[in-house]
Amino acid sequence: MRDHTSANGHLVHTLSAGSPSPGRRALSRDHFAFLRGVIAGVEPAQLWSRYMTLEGRYDPRLAERTLRALRDELAAIARRDARHRVARLLALDLSRVPPDPKTPTLEEFAAGFRSDFYSEKELLALFAESFPPTRMRTRRARLVAQQLEALEWLERVAATDPVPNDPVSAWLAPTMAARLEAAGVVTLSALIERVNGKGLRWWSGIDGLGPMKAARILTWLAPKAQAMGTPIGEHVETPRRQLTPTRIEARHRRTAVVPLEQFLVPAQLDGSQGAFRAPKHLKLVGADTDLDAIHAWLRSKRSPNTLRAYRKEAERFLLWAILVKGKPLSSMMVEDCEDYRDFLADPIPREVWCGQRGRERWGPLWRPFNGPLDANSERHALAVLKSLYAWLSSQGYLIGNPWAGVASRLPIAPRIQSGRAFTRKQWLHIGEQVRALPDTGANRRLALVLSLLYVTGLRRDELVRARLEDLQWQAFDDGTGGWMLNVLGKGMKLREVPVPDSIMDMVRDSLRRRGLSDDPGHPSNRGAALIGWIDDAPGRVPGIKTPFDARRPITAGTLYEILKSFFAQCADAIGRTSARDADRLRQASTHWLRHTHGSHAIAAGVPIDVVQNNLGHASIATTGIYVTSEKRRRHAEVSRLISQQR
């Protein structure tokens, strides 16, 4: 079938019966409903808003060309089935056969009466009596009935329903489909996954797809996704700021693989009658069930990062204990704990327990695992669960700790992977790339972040939590002085990290551009973030609605995405000369800068105790792993000396 181009530039792609293929639009039930309404005499504009919104806003010319394409395709299907009379019948446009001009429409006739004056049946009878059939009306009514009968047969043989693996191009308007495909959303299942995974602003980041077009897609997609068994979650209609734990808890709880806030523990498995519960008179914590006890344990954690990490491990174990083992946590034995340890190596069924990283807890795509745990992750999980049960025992909730008798089955791996650091060559390349960027607020902030993380070795969360009052000038015994950054690290431990004057110059420039005092310690700066919003965002991004807030911090997630994207650009630039360097840059994340600080500082001769204090390591043995890079350099120098004497 030929393509039809509308006057407003839209392309009505080739329609096809049966399973859709790339580049061909499927014949949907919406198409048939639209044509059925037109045949019955309903205004096309009214039908368009109900069935054809995916094609864009109503335009009479677009509607006419869409109808023509639809009639042509259906007539072709009828001819392929040797139903030539049906083909001729469908080609007939009954708008060319108007009703008797002397006869009002039923709606016009009904307008002369109050809505409650007659029933529908009485109104039809009165209309037939007032306007008896004429030859023209009878002929038109007969043709309408025949067309509707033919359309019913065609819908049975030609209409298709969407399935998850269908390409988006089979169902969405060409421009919409092209924009989704350019963003990597090629199938309906990928579209549903993106909507559920990102929530209300799922369309953000897709060029040319704003809130209006996204709303039209979602209106069409929601009932289709429900029919396909992959429904759109309620959270998609809710702004992210309203997706609080309280709101999540208010939803329907269920006994399934869901976050702790939504998990419904069966009464017989809640631990109130757990096999290893301590006598009640020994209990030091006000918890009557295992879930209450977990929450009490979590409340004892002060660091937000520790709280999240510990909640994850307790959540995983509780879900497994109830759903797989069918036992409460307070009835777990050593053998049960060993079974869970083995489960960590292969959480099956994967589709139930494992999902993609970064899915929000309030979304239906959330899963407790990303996949099997490696050696370090397994040891961490076991250590957390030992800590949980030890605390419950110390508080008189349990009589013992079954995890105390469970060891990891995997070998110990180095806790710090010093290999995840940039080489000197790679770091110089990164510096060249950032200096070549245009002079914008985003790029100035990127340069400041890279410099700060490199010279301080801060963790990502430590940097985004830093406030300007954390920067303090300190006088030294020799009459000089320097800037120190107070850092709140793991375990709520404070440490001081030196910030060189050259980096402080970049900080002051950033403060001036953000409209703040360039003196970090000025009272007006109190509470303002060290790394804040882009100072020129309102001027560079037309239509931005959120007002610029000079004091507001950047989020850890945004910082991660910014650096990952920049490292990918650096990889593309260096890939022309070194594929190996490009591969490493693509693997890099924010934490690589922390390892790079440790490796480069040791190699440059910075005393190991200084590096230890900068990084906040409790033991100098932990920092010692970075000495390997210096040992490597010394070994190479000695080898070079020997080779010169041969």
C-alpha positions as CSV (number, residue, x, y, z in Angstrom):
1,M,0.0,0.0,0.0
2,R,1.3,3.5,-0.8
3,D,2.2,6.0,1.8
4,H,0.0,9.1,2.2
5,T,1.5,12.4,3.3
6,S,-0.9,14.8,5.0
7,A,-0.9,18.6,4.5
8,N,0.6,19.2,7.9
9,G,3.6,17.0,7.2
10,H,2.5,13.8,9.0
11,L,3.1,10.5,7.3
12,V,0.5,7.9,7.5
13,H,2.8,4.8,7.4
14,T,1.8,1.6,5.6
15,L,-0.7,-0.3,7.7
16,S,-0.5,-4.1,7.9
17,A,-2.6,-7.0,9.0
18,G,-1.1,-9.7,11.2
19,S,2.1,-9.5,13.2
20,P,3.7,-6.1,12.7
21,S,7.2,-5.8,11.3
22,P,9.6,-2.9,11.5
23,G,8.5,0.1,9.4
24,R,4.9,-1.1,9.2
25,R,2.0,0.2,11.3
26,A,-0.2,-2.5,12.8
27,L,-4.0,-2.5,12.2
28,S,-5.2,-1.9,15.8
29,R,-8.7,-2.2,17.2
30,D,-8.5,1.6,17.6
31,H,-8.4,1.9,13.8
32,F,-11.5,-0.1,13.5
33,A,-13.3,1.8,16.2
34,F,-12.4,5.0,14.5
35,L,-13.7,3.9,11.1
36,R,-16.8,2.3,12.6
37,G,-17.7,5.6,14.3
38,V,-17.2,7.5,11.0
39,I,-19.4,5.1,9.2
40,A,-22.1,5.5,11.9
41,G,-22.1,9.2,11.3
42,V,-20.1,10.4,14.4
43,E,-18.0,13.5,13.9
44,P,-14.4,12.5,13.1
45,A,-13.0,15.2,15.5
46,Q,-14.9,13.5,18.4
47,L,-13.6,10.1,17.4
48,W,-10.0,11.3,16.9
49,S,-9.7,12.5,20.5
50,R,-10.8,9.0,21.7
51,Y,-9.0,6.6,19.3
52,M,-6.3,8.4,17.3
53,T,-4.5,10.8,19.6
54,L,-1.2,9.0,19.0
55,E,-1.2,10.4,15.5
56,G,-1.1,14.0,16.9
57,R,-3.7,16.7,17.3
58,Y,-6.8,16.6,15.2
59,D,-6.5,18.0,11.7
60,P,-9.3,17.5,9.2
61,R,-6.8,16.8,6.4
62,L,-4.8,14.4,8.5
63,A,-8.1,12.6,9.5
64,E,-9.2,12.4,5.9
65,R,-5.9,10.9,4.7
66,T,-5.9,8.5,7.6
67,L,-9.4,7.3,6.7
68,R,-8.4,6.9,3.0
69,A,-5.3,4.9,3.9
70,L,-7.4,2.7,6.3
71,R,-10.1,2.1,3.7
72,D,-7.5,1.3,1.0
73,E,-5.7,-1.3,3.3
74,L,-9.0,-3.0,4.3
75,A,-10.2,-3.1,0.7
76,A,-6.8,-4.7,-0.2
77,I,-7.3,-7.4,2.5
78,A,-10.8,-8.1,1.2
79,R,-9.5,-8.5,-2.4
80,R,-6.8,-10.9,-1.2
81,D,-9.6,-13.0,0.3
82,A,-11.5,-12.8,-3.0
83,R,-14.3,-10.7,-1.4
84,H,-14.5,-8.1,-4.1
85,R,-17.9,-6.9,-3.2
86,V,-16.7,-6.1,0.3
87,A,-13.7,-4.2,-1.2
88,R,-16.0,-2.1,-3.3
89,L,-18.3,-1.5,-0.4
90,L,-15.5,-0.3,1.9
91,A,-14.2,2.0,-0.8
92,L,-17.6,3.8,-0.7
93,D,-17.4,7.0,1.5
94,L,-21.0,7.5,2.8
95,S,-20.2,11.1,3.6
96,R,-20.8,11.5,-0.1
97,V,-24.3,10.0,0.4
98,P,-25.8,12.5,2.9
99,P,-29.1,11.9,4.7
100,D,-32.3,13.5,3.5
101,P,-31.7,17.2,4.0
102,K,-35.3,17.7,5.2
103,T,-34.8,15.2,8.0
104,P,-33.0,16.4,11.1
105,T,-30.5,14.2,12.8
106,L,-31.6,12.3,15.9
107,E,-29.5,14.7,18.1
108,E,-31.2,17.7,16.5
109,F,-34.6,16.2,17.0
110,A,-33.8,15.3,20.7
111,A,-32.6,18.9,21.4
112,G,-36.3,20.0,21.2
113,F,-37.2,18.1,24.3
114,R,-36.0,18.0,27.9
115,S,-33.5,15.3,28.6
116,D,-35.9,13.5,31.0
117,F,-39.0,14.0,28.9
118,Y,-38.8,10.7,26.9
119,S,-36.8,7.5,27.4
120,E,-34.4,6.6,24.6
121,K,-36.8,4.0,23.2
122,E,-39.7,6.4,23.2
123,L,-37.6,9.1,21.5
124,L,-36.6,6.7,18.7
125,A,-40.2,5.6,18.2
126,L,-41.3,9.3,18.1
127,F,-38.6,10.1,15.6
128,A,-39.6,7.3,13.3
129,E,-43.2,8.4,13.5
130,S,-42.4,12.0,12.8
131,F,-40.0,11.3,9.9
132,P,-41.0,8.1,8.1
133,P,-38.3,6.4,6.0
134,T,-37.6,7.8,2.6
135,R,-35.9,6.0,-0.2
136,M,-32.6,7.9,0.3
137,R,-32.6,7.3,4.1
138,T,-33.4,3.6,3.6
139,R,-30.6,3.2,1.1
140,R,-28.1,4.9,3.3
141,A,-29.1,2.9,6.3
142,R,-28.7,-0.3,4.3
143,L,-25.2,0.7,3.2
144,V,-24.2,1.6,6.7
145,A,-25.4,-1.7,8.0
146,Q,-23.5,-3.6,5.2
147,Q,-20.3,-1.6,5.8
148,L,-20.5,-2.3,9.6
149,E,-21.0,-6.0,8.9
150,A,-18.0,-6.0,6.6
151,L,-15.9,-4.1,9.1
152,E,-16.8,-6.7,11.8
153,W,-15.5,-9.5,9.6
154,L,-12.3,-7.6,8.8
155,E,-11.6,-6.8,12.4
156,R,-11.8,-10.5,13.2
157,V,-9.3,-11.4,10.5
158,A,-7.0,-8.4,10.4
159,A,-6.9,-6.5,13.8
160,T,-4.0,-7.3,16.1
161,D,-3.3,-6.6,19.7
162,P,0.1,-5.4,20.9
163,V,2.5,-7.8,22.5
164,P,5.7,-6.9,24.5
165,N,8.2,-7.6,21.7
166,D,6.4,-5.5,19.1
167,P,8.5,-2.6,17.8
168,V,7.2,0.8,18.9
169,S,7.1,1.8,15.2
170,A,4.3,-0.7,14.7
171,W,2.0,1.3,17.0
172,L,3.1,4.8,17.5
173,A,3.2,7.7,15.1
174,P,6.4,7.8,13.0
175,T,7.9,10.9,14.7
176,M,7.2,9.5,18.2
177,A,8.6,6.1,17.3
178,A,11.8,7.6,15.8
179,R,12.5,9.6,18.9
180,L,12.0,6.6,21.2
181,E,14.2,4.5,19.0
182,A,16.9,7.1,19.0
183,A,16.9,6.8,22.9
184,G,17.2,3.0,22.7
185,V,13.5,2.3,23.3
186,V,12.8,0.0,20.4
187,T,10.0,-2.4,21.7
188,L,6.9,-1.9,23.7
189,S,8.4,-3.9,26.6
190,A,11.3,-1.5,26.6
191,L,8.9,1.4,26.7
192,I,6.9,-0.1,29.6
193,E,10.1,-0.8,31.4
194,R,11.3,2.8,31.0
195,V,8.0,4.3,32.1
196,N,7.9,2.0,35.2
197,G,11.5,2.5,35.9
198,K,11.7,6.3,35.8
199,G,8.2,7.2,36.9
200,L,6.3,10.5,36.2
201,R,9.0,12.1,34.1
202,W,9.9,9.0,32.1
203,W,10.1,11.0,29.0
204,S,12.9,13.2,30.3
205,G,16.0,12.9,28.2
206,I,14.3,11.8,25.0
207,D,14.8,14.6,22.5
208,G,11.6,16.0,21.0
209,L,9.3,14.1,23.4
210,G,7.7,16.6,25.9
211,P,5.0,16.1,28.5
212,M,2.1,16.5,26.1
213,K,3.3,13.8,23.7
214,A,4.3,11.6,26.6
215,A,0.8,11.9,28.1
216,R,-0.7,10.8,24.8
217,I,1.6,7.8,24.7
218,L,0.8,6.9,28.3
219,T,-3.0,7.2,27.7
220,W,-2.7,4.7,24.9
221,L,-0.1,2.5,26.6
222,A,-1.7,2.0,30.0
223,P,-4.6,-0.3,29.0
224,K,-2.4,-2.1,26.6
225,A,0.2,-2.8,29.2
226,Q,-2.4,-4.1,31.6
227,A,-3.7,-6.5,28.9
228,M,-0.2,-7.7,28.3
229,G,0.3,-8.5,31.9
230,T,2.9,-5.8,32.6
231,P,0.8,-3.0,34.0
232,I,2.0,0.6,34.5
233,G,2.6,1.2,38.2
234,E,0.6,3.8,40.2
235,H,3.8,5.7,40.9
236,V,4.0,6.9,37.3
237,E,1.2,9.3,38.0
238,T,2.8,10.6,41.3
239,P,5.5,13.3,41.5
240,R,8.8,11.9,42.9
241,R,8.7,14.3,45.9
242,Q,5.4,12.6,47.0
243,L,6.8,9.1,46.8
244,T,7.7,9.1,50.5
245,P,8.0,5.9,52.6
246,T,4.7,7.0,54.3
247,R,2.9,7.1,50.9
248,I,4.4,3.7,49.9
249,E,3.3,2.1,53.1
250,A,-0.2,3.4,52.6
251,R,-0.5,1.3,49.4
252,H,-1.7,-2.2,49.3
253,R,0.7,-4.5,51.1
254,R,1.4,-8.0,49.9
255,T,3.4,-11.1,50.6
256,A,5.7,-11.0,47.6
257,V,9.2,-9.8,46.5
258,V,8.6,-6.1,47.4
259,P,10.4,-3.5,49.4
260,L,10.3,-3.8,53.2
261,E,7.8,-0.9,53.4
262,Q,5.3,-2.9,51.3
263,F,5.9,-6.4,52.6
264,L,3.0,-8.1,54.4
265,V,4.4,-10.7,56.8
266,P,1.9,-13.5,57.4
267,A,0.8,-13.7,61.0
268,Q,2.1,-17.2,61.5
269,L,5.6,-16.1,60.3
270,D,5.9,-12.8,62.1
271,G,8.2,-14.2,64.7
272,S,6.0,-13.5,67.7
273,Q,6.3,-17.2,68.5
274,G,9.8,-17.7,67.1
275,A,11.6,-20.8,68.1
276,F,14.6,-18.9,69.5
277,R,12.9,-15.9,71.1
278,A,14.3,-15.0,74.5
279,P,12.0,-14.9,77.5
280,K,10.0,-11.7,77.5
281,H,11.3,-10.5,80.9
282,L,14.8,-10.3,79.4
283,K,13.8,-8.2,76.4
284,L,15.4,-4.7,76.3
285,V,13.7,-3.6,73.1
286,G,10.1,-2.9,72.5
287,A,9.6,-5.2,69.6
288,D,7.1,-8.1,69.5
289,T,7.7,-9.2,65.9
290,D,10.8,-9.8,63.8
291,L,9.9,-6.9,61.5
292,D,9.6,-4.6,64.5
293,A,13.0,-5.8,65.7
294,I,14.6,-5.1,62.3
295,H,13.2,-1.5,62.4
296,A,14.6,-1.1,66.0
297,W,18.0,-2.2,64.8
298,L,17.9,0.1,61.8
299,R,17.0,3.1,64.0
300,S,20.2,2.5,65.9
301,K,22.3,3.4,62.8
302,R,23.3,7.0,62.5
303,S,24.8,7.2,59.1
304,P,22.3,7.4,56.2
305,N,24.6,5.3,54.0
306,T,25.0,2.6,56.7
307,L,21.2,2.6,57.2
308,R,20.6,2.0,53.5
309,A,23.3,-0.8,53.3
310,Y,22.0,-2.6,56.4
311,R,18.4,-2.3,55.4
312,K,19.2,-3.9,52.1
313,E,20.7,-7.0,53.7
314,A,18.0,-7.4,56.3
315,E,15.3,-6.9,53.7
316,R,16.8,-9.6,51.4
317,F,17.1,-12.1,54.2
318,L,13.6,-11.4,55.6
319,L,12.0,-11.9,52.1
320,W,14.0,-15.1,51.5
321,A,13.1,-16.5,54.9
322,I,9.4,-15.9,54.5
323,L,9.0,-16.6,50.8
324,V,11.5,-19.4,50.2
325,K,12.1,-21.0,53.6
326,G,8.7,-20.4,55.1
327,K,10.2,-19.6,58.5
328,P,10.4,-16.4,60.7
329,L,13.8,-14.8,61.3
330,S,13.6,-15.7,64.9
331,S,13.4,-19.4,64.0
332,M,16.5,-19.5,61.7
333,M,19.1,-22.2,62.4
334,V,22.7,-22.5,61.2
335,E,21.6,-24.7,58.4
336,D,19.1,-22.2,57.2
337,C,21.7,-19.5,57.2
338,E,24.0,-21.7,55.2
339,D,21.2,-22.2,52.6
340,Y,20.8,-18.4,52.3
341,R,24.6,-18.0,51.9
342,D,24.4,-20.4,48.9
343,F,21.3,-18.6,47.6
344,L,23.4,-15.4,47.4
345,A,25.6,-17.0,44.8
346,D,22.6,-17.7,42.5
347,P,19.3,-16.0,43.4
348,I,16.8,-17.9,41.4
349,P,14.4,-17.6,39.8
350,R,16.2,-14.6,38.4
351,E,13.1,-12.9,37.0
352,V,11.7,-12.8,40.6
353,W,14.7,-11.8,42.6
354,C,17.0,-9.9,40.2
355,G,16.5,-6.7,38.3
356,Q,18.5,-3.8,36.8
357,R,20.5,-1.6,39.1
358,G,19.0,1.8,40.0
359,R,15.3,0.9,40.0
360,E,13.4,3.0,42.4
361,R,11.9,1.3,45.5
362,W,8.5,2.6,44.7
363,G,8.4,1.1,41.2
364,P,7.3,-2.4,40.1
365,L,10.6,-3.1,38.5
366,W,12.5,-3.0,41.8
367,R,14.2,-6.3,42.9
368,P,16.3,-7.0,45.9
369,F,19.3,-8.3,43.8
370,N,21.1,-7.2,40.6
371,G,22.4,-10.7,40.2
372,P,24.7,-13.2,42.1
373,L,26.9,-11.6,44.7
374,D,30.7,-11.5,44.3
375,A,33.1,-12.5,47.1
376,N,33.3,-9.0,48.7
377,S,29.5,-8.5,48.5
378,E,28.8,-11.9,50.0
379,R,31.2,-11.3,52.9
380,H,29.6,-7.9,53.5
381,A,26.1,-9.5,53.5
382,L,27.1,-12.1,56.0
383,A,28.8,-9.5,58.2
384,V,25.7,-7.4,58.3
385,L,23.5,-10.3,59.2
386,K,25.9,-11.4,61.9
387,S,25.7,-7.8,63.3
388,L,21.9,-7.9,63.1
389,Y,21.6,-11.1,65.1
390,A,24.3,-10.1,67.5
391,W,22.3,-6.9,68.3
392,L,19.0,-8.8,68.7
393,S,20.8,-11.2,71.1
394,S,22.3,-8.3,73.1
395,Q,18.9,-6.7,73.4
396,G,17.3,-9.8,74.8
397,Y,15.2,-10.5,71.7
398,L,16.9,-13.7,70.7
399,I,18.8,-16.4,72.7
400,G,21.6,-16.8,70.2
401,N,23.2,-15.9,66.8
402,P,23.0,-18.6,64.2
403,W,25.2,-16.5,61.8
404,A,28.1,-16.8,64.2
405,G,28.6,-20.4,62.9
406,V,28.5,-19.5,59.2
407,A,31.6,-18.7,57.2
408,S,31.8,-17.3,53.6
409,R,32.4,-20.0,51.0
410,L,34.3,-17.6,48.8
411,P,38.0,-16.5,49.1
412,I,38.8,-13.2,50.5
413,A,39.3,-10.6,47.8
414,P,41.2,-7.3,48.3
415,R,38.9,-4.8,49.9
416,I,40.3,-1.9,47.9
417,Q,40.8,-2.4,44.2
418,S,43.8,-0.1,43.6
419,G,43.6,-1.1,39.9
420,R,40.5,1.0,39.6
421,A,42.6,4.1,39.3
422,F,43.6,6.3,36.4
423,T,47.2,6.0,35.1
424,R,49.2,9.2,34.9
425,K,48.6,9.2,31.1
426,Q,44.9,8.8,31.5
427,W,44.6,11.5,34.1
428,L,46.5,14.0,31.9
429,H,44.1,13.1,29.1
430,I,41.2,13.8,31.3
431,G,42.7,17.2,32.2
432,E,43.1,18.1,28.5
433,Q,39.5,17.1,27.8
434,V,38.0,19.2,30.5
435,R,40.1,22.3,29.6
436,A,38.9,21.9,26.0
437,L,35.2,22.2,27.0
438,P,33.2,25.4,26.4
439,D,33.1,27.8,29.3
440,T,29.7,27.1,30.8
441,G,28.5,26.7,34.4
442,A,28.2,22.9,34.0
443,N,31.7,22.6,32.7
444,R,33.2,24.9,35.4
445,R,31.5,22.8,38.0
446,L,32.8,19.6,36.4
447,A,36.4,20.9,36.5
448,L,36.0,21.9,40.2
449,V,34.5,18.4,41.1
450,L,37.3,16.6,39.3
451,S,40.0,18.7,41.0
452,L,38.4,18.4,44.5
453,L,38.0,14.6,44.2
454,Y,41.5,14.1,42.9
455,V,43.3,16.2,45.5
456,T,41.2,15.2,48.5
457,G,40.2,11.5,47.8
458,L,36.7,12.2,49.1
459,R,33.9,9.8,48.5
460,R,31.0,11.0,46.3
461,D,28.6,11.3,49.2
462,E,31.1,13.1,51.3
463,L,31.5,15.7,48.6
464,V,27.8,16.4,48.0
465,R,27.2,16.6,51.8
466,A,30.0,19.2,52.3
467,R,28.9,22.7,53.2
468,L,30.8,26.0,52.9
469,E,31.2,26.3,56.7
470,D,33.1,22.9,56.6
471,L,35.9,24.8,54.9
472,Q,38.1,26.5,57.5
473,W,41.3,28.5,57.4
474,Q,43.8,27.2,60.0
475,A,47.0,28.9,61.2
476,F,50.2,26.7,61.5
477,D,53.0,26.9,64.0
478,D,55.4,28.4,61.5
479,G,53.2,31.4,60.9
480,T,51.7,30.1,57.6
481,G,48.2,28.6,57.2
482,G,46.0,26.8,54.8
483,W,42.4,25.7,54.2
484,M,41.1,22.4,55.6
485,L,37.8,20.7,54.8
486,N,36.0,19.0,57.7
487,V,34.6,15.7,56.3
488,L,31.9,13.5,57.9
489,G,32.9,10.0,56.7
490,K,31.9,6.4,57.2
491,G,30.8,5.5,60.7
492,M,30.0,9.2,61.4
493,K,33.8,9.8,61.8
494,L,35.1,13.3,61.3
495,R,38.5,14.0,59.6
496,E,40.2,17.0,58.2
497,V,41.5,17.1,54.6
498,P,43.8,19.7,53.2
499,V,42.6,21.8,50.2
500,P,45.4,23.5,48.2
501,D,45.2,27.2,47.4
502,S,44.9,26.6,43.7
503,I,41.7,24.6,44.3
504,M,40.4,27.3,46.7
505,D,40.7,29.8,43.8
506,M,38.4,27.6,41.8
507,V,36.0,27.4,44.8
508,R,35.9,31.2,45.2
509,D,35.2,31.7,41.5
510,S,32.3,29.2,41.8
511,L,30.9,31.1,44.8
512,R,31.1,34.5,43.0
513,R,29.3,33.1,39.9
514,R,26.6,31.6,42.2
515,G,26.0,35.0,43.7
516,L,27.5,34.0,47.1
517,S,30.3,35.6,49.1
518,D,33.7,34.4,47.9
519,D,34.7,34.0,51.5
520,P,33.6,30.5,52.4
521,G,33.4,31.3,56.1
522,H,31.1,34.4,55.6
523,P,28.0,34.1,57.8
524,S,25.7,34.5,54.7
525,N,27.2,31.3,53.2
526,R,26.2,29.2,56.2
527,G,24.3,26.1,55.0
528,A,25.2,26.6,51.4
529,A,26.6,23.6,49.5
530,L,30.2,23.4,48.4
531,I,29.1,21.9,45.1
532,G,25.8,23.5,44.1
533,W,23.5,24.0,41.1
534,I,24.7,25.3,37.8
535,D,25.0,29.1,38.0
536,D,24.0,29.8,34.3
537,A,21.3,27.1,33.9
538,P,18.3,29.5,33.6
539,G,20.0,31.3,30.7
540,R,21.2,28.2,28.9
541,V,18.1,26.0,29.3
542,P,15.0,27.8,27.9
543,G,11.8,27.1,29.7
544,I,13.4,25.8,32.9
545,K,10.8,26.0,35.6
546,T,12.7,25.3,38.8
547,P,14.2,28.6,40.1
548,F,17.9,28.7,40.5
549,D,19.0,28.1,44.1
550,A,22.6,29.1,44.7
551,R,22.7,27.3,48.1
552,R,21.2,24.0,47.0
553,P,23.5,21.0,46.7
554,I,23.8,18.7,43.7
555,T,22.6,15.2,44.3
556,A,25.0,12.2,44.5
557,G,23.1,10.5,41.6
558,T,23.4,13.6,39.4
559,L,27.1,13.8,40.2
560,Y,27.6,10.1,39.3
561,E,25.8,10.5,36.0
562,I,27.8,13.7,35.1
563,L,31.2,12.0,35.6
564,K,30.2,8.8,33.9
565,S,29.1,10.8,30.9
566,F,32.3,12.8,30.9
567,F,34.5,9.8,31.2
568,A,32.6,8.2,28.2
569,Q,33.5,11.3,26.2
570,C,37.1,11.0,27.2
571,A,37.0,7.4,26.2
572,D,35.7,8.3,22.7
573,A,38.5,10.9,22.3
574,I,41.3,8.6,23.3
575,G,39.9,5.5,21.5
576,R,41.5,6.6,18.3
577,T,44.9,6.0,19.7
578,S,44.5,3.5,22.5
579,A,41.7,1.1,22.7
580,R,42.9,-0.2,26.1
581,D,42.8,3.3,27.7
582,A,39.3,3.9,26.2
583,D,38.0,0.6,27.7
584,R,39.2,1.7,31.2
585,L,37.8,5.2,30.9
586,R,34.4,3.7,30.0
587,Q,34.5,1.5,33.1
588,A,35.5,4.5,35.3
589,S,33.1,6.0,37.9
590,T,33.4,8.6,40.7
591,H,35.1,6.2,43.0
592,W,38.0,5.8,40.6
593,L,39.1,9.4,41.6
594,R,39.4,8.3,45.2
595,H,41.7,5.4,44.2
596,T,43.6,7.7,41.9
597,H,44.3,10.1,44.7
598,G,45.7,7.2,46.8
599,S,47.8,5.7,44.0
600,H,49.2,9.0,42.7
601,A,49.9,10.4,46.2
602,I,51.9,7.4,47.2
603,A,53.8,7.4,43.9
604,A,54.6,11.1,44.3
605,G,56.2,10.4,47.7
606,V,53.4,11.6,50.0
607,P,53.8,9.9,53.4
608,I,51.4,7.0,53.8
609,D,50.0,8.4,57.0
610,V,49.0,11.6,55.2
611,V,47.2,9.6,52.6
612,Q,45.6,7.4,55.3
613,N,44.2,10.6,57.0
614,N,43.0,12.1,53.7
615,L,41.1,8.9,52.8
616,G,39.8,8.3,56.3
617,H,41.1,4.7,56.6
618,A,40.9,3.3,60.1
619,S,44.1,1.2,59.5
620,I,47.3,2.2,57.7
621,A,47.3,-1.4,56.4
622,T,44.2,-0.5,54.3
623,T,46.1,2.4,52.7
624,G,49.1,0.2,52.2
625,I,47.5,-1.4,49.1
626,Y,48.3,1.9,47.2
627,V,52.0,1.3,47.9
628,T,52.0,-1.4,45.2
629,S,52.0,1.2,42.5
630,E,55.1,2.8,44.0
631,K,56.7,-0.7,44.4
632,R,55.9,-1.3,40.7
633,R,57.7,1.9,39.7
634,R,60.8,1.1,41.9
635,H,60.9,-2.4,40.4
636,A,60.8,-1.1,36.9
637,E,63.6,1.4,37.7
638,V,65.9,-1.3,39.1
639,S,65.1,-3.6,36.1
640,R,66.1,-0.7,33.8
641,L,69.4,-0.2,35.6
642,I,70.3,-3.9,35.2
643,S,69.4,-3.9,31.5
644,Q,71.7,-0.9,30.9
645,Q,74.7,-2.8,32.4
646,R,74.4,-5.8,30.0
